């Protein structure tokens, strides 16, 4: 029996060492559900998580208080906590420890305000591959932590991220169109031209095009600032901004926020 347990332990270590998710097999939610590694890809970036089995198996009501956690953050927290503990107990240990998770951790329990790390005591460390979890002597390390918010869409976990910046070419085109429209209206105000048709002739543009873009002269300063800073919706276009543009700046900004919400 001991030979079989030892062989299983070796096979498990080889499998886990080949994984980037170093807490696999050791991390649980606070209702005892094992948490498995998963990931999502967004804008070419891969985000890793640990997700409760209850959630993965569509048993949301049975999941713990925290059903998913960002893998890099929780892994770093646990590793730093273990090394800090080792450093205080044995100053030289933390500097030479290569695999603190494999060597010292029995299980990690994720709670809303803390992460509990159940450490294998020194007397059990060497025999950990031959003992069941119930037979291991453990002590608990409590690490303060606040659970982040996530949005789940069709089973895919998305990490909150900063909105992608607007394409510089799109931004510059929008700002140029606004500046041009302001110049047209200024020309009308000062009597340099009499009509939008005359502006169209001067610009070698169709009158309809000029009439479409002219309202951009009255875009709210707050909206202009968002475009200039590249924080406006990435799919905003000149035509989209000019069409049905409210006269009130407050209404413009409200409509602008509605566009951002719809595209978020």
Residue pairs with C-beta under 8 A, 6 or more apart in sequence:
2 130
5 129
5 130
5 131
5 132
6 129
6 130
9 128
9 129
9 130
10 129
12 25
13 102
13 129
16 22
16 24
16 25
16 102
17 102
19 37
20 37
20 48
21 37
21 48
21 50
21 71
21 75
22 75
22 79
22 101
22 102
23 35
23 50
23 71
23 74
23 75
23 78
23 101
23 105
23 108
24 36
24 37
25 34
26 101
26 105
26 106
26 107
26 108
27 34
27 35
27 50
27 74
27 107
27 108
27 109
27 110
28 34
28 35
28 64
28 107
28 108
28 109
28 110
29 35
29 52
29 54
29 63
29 64
29 65
29 66
29 67
29 109
29 110
30 64
30 65
30 66
30 109
30 110
30 111
31 54
31 62
31 63
31 64
31 65
32 64
33 52
33 53
33 54
33 62
33 63
33 64
34 52
34 53
35 50
35 51
35 52
35 53
35 68
35 69
35 110
36 50
36 51
36 53
36 56
37 48
37 49
37 50
37 71
38 48
38 49
38 50
38 51
38 56
38 157
39 46
39 47
39 48
39 49
40 46
40 47
40 49
40 156
40 157
40 158
40 159
41 47
42 158
42 159
42 161
43 164
47 70
47 157
47 158
47 159
48 70
48 71
48 72
49 68
49 69
49 70
49 71
49 157
49 159
50 68
50 69
50 71
50 74
50 110
51 67
51 68
51 157
52 63
52 64
52 67
52 68
54 60
54 61
54 62
54 63
54 64
54 67
55 63
55 67
55 68
60 67
64 110
64 111
65 111
65 112
65 147
66 110
66 111
66 112
66 147
68 150
68 152
68 157
69 110
69 147
69 148
70 148
70 159
73 148
74 108
74 110
74 115
74 145
75 101
77 115
77 143
77 145
78 101
78 105
78 108
78 115
78 117
78 143
79 100
79 101
81 115
81 117
81 141
81 143
82 97
82 100
82 101
82 104
82 105
82 117
82 119
82 141
83 94
83 97
83 100
84 94
85 119
85 141
86 93
86 94
86 97
86 100
86 104
87 93
87 94
97 103
103 120
103 125
103 128
104 119
104 120
104 125
105 117
105 118
105 119
105 120
106 118
106 119
106 120
106 133
106 136
106 138
107 118
107 133
108 115
108 116
108 117
108 118
109 115
109 116
109 118
110 147
112 146
112 147
113 144
113 145
113 146
113 147
114 142
114 143
114 144
114 145
115 142
115 143
115 145
116 140
116 141
116 142
116 143
117 140
117 141
117 142
117 143
118 138
118 139
118 140
118 141
119 138
119 139
119 140
119 141
120 128
120 136
120 137
120 138
121 136
121 137
121 138
121 139
123 137
124 131
124 135
124 136
124 137
124 138
128 136
148 160
149 160
150 157
150 158
150 159
150 160
151 157
151 158
151 160
152 158
163 231
163 234
163 260
163 264
164 234
165 230
165 231
165 234
166 227
166 230
166 231
166 232
166 233
166 234
166 236
167 234
168 230
170 234
170 236
170 237
171 227
171 228
171 230
171 232
173 238
174 227
174 232
174 236
174 237
174 238
174 241
175 224
175 227
175 228
177 213
177 216
177 238
177 242
178 216
178 217
178 219
178 224
178 227
180 213
180 216
181 213
181 214
181 215
181 216
181 217
182 216
182 217
184 193
184 196
184 199
184 210
184 214
184 217
185 214
185 217
185 218
187 193
187 199
188 194
188 195
188 196
188 199
193 199
193 202
196 207
196 210
196 211
196 214
197 207
197 210
199 205
199 210
200 206
200 207
200 209
200 210
203 210
212 239
212 242
212 243
213 238
213 242
215 242
215 245
216 238
216 241
216 242
216 245
218 245
218 247
219 241
219 245
219 252
220 249
220 252
220 253
220 256
221 249
222 249
222 253
222 256
223 232
223 241
223 252
223 253
223 256
226 232
226 256
227 236
232 256
232 260
233 259
233 260
233 263
234 263
235 263
236 259
245 252
246 252
246 255
